[in-house]
């Protein structure tokens, strides 16, 4: 589909990183692209409107999550759980690197991988390997808070979502159909 795939990052404290990535995936699918969306922090049993839509109505889109369920808050305070999650993310990254190298997909979205790198759950080296070994026509999109300067340096496009005001600050919780 593409002559040259680029590396994009959607980062920042503002809302809309995943939404932007899913929008791009929808656009690419509309042009016949094969898309992989891998969600690192959102377990398969979490009911997400965007995931439900993509898997039901978008032929050519594959949405995956980590094979092992995990609790992000528990993992950050439990060395055993942390090691298991790191290994699971590393294994997923190895699979994604193969898929990118073999060009199984035109667009690969790594949802929340930036946050995982920021928190030490994923390795920057795995991202570097993915970028270096992917087919040159594969577009790569990474989302999540806290993109480091080293990660930003690897990208062709970086968009920062900046939080100005959020209803959560006034006690309004995430709403089905709007935030998830």
Phi, psi and omega in degrees: 000312182259148172284324179216123176275141179250172177247123181241148174229131171247113187225183177111171182273352182278164179283146170119002182293307178295320180300318178296317180294318177293324176298317177297318178299319178297316178299313181297318179299323178298341177255014175089009181287150170266131189233137169246128171244118179248119182258112186278330184253350187253108185293158183297335181275357177279121183282107180243128182300318182293321179291317179300317179296311184298316183287333181273318191247352187246093175296137181096357178251129174247127176246126180231161176228173175301141181293329181260127176291148179206157179252111186304317184290320178293317184300325184290347182238013182225109186301322180294313179296319179299316179296320179296317180294316178302316180296319180295317178294317178299316178298318178298318180297325177296317178297318180294321178300317177297314180299322180288320180295318181276357180055047173293337183227153175273328182228131176237123178253124177253090185286121179074013178293328179298315177298319179298320177294314181303324183268002179079016178274332178236158183258134174301327179299325178294322177292316178301317179295318179300313180296315183292325187260356181289154173299139185297348179263004181268124175275138181236128178237130178238138179238161173135158179288149166083038177297126179282163176301322179297319179291316180301323180299330181283344188269157173266331181221131176229125176242131179252122173273120184255128178282124174250316180205142181218139181296338178302327179296340178255018176086007179272118183278169179303136184250133179301132179090347179242303179266342178209000000 
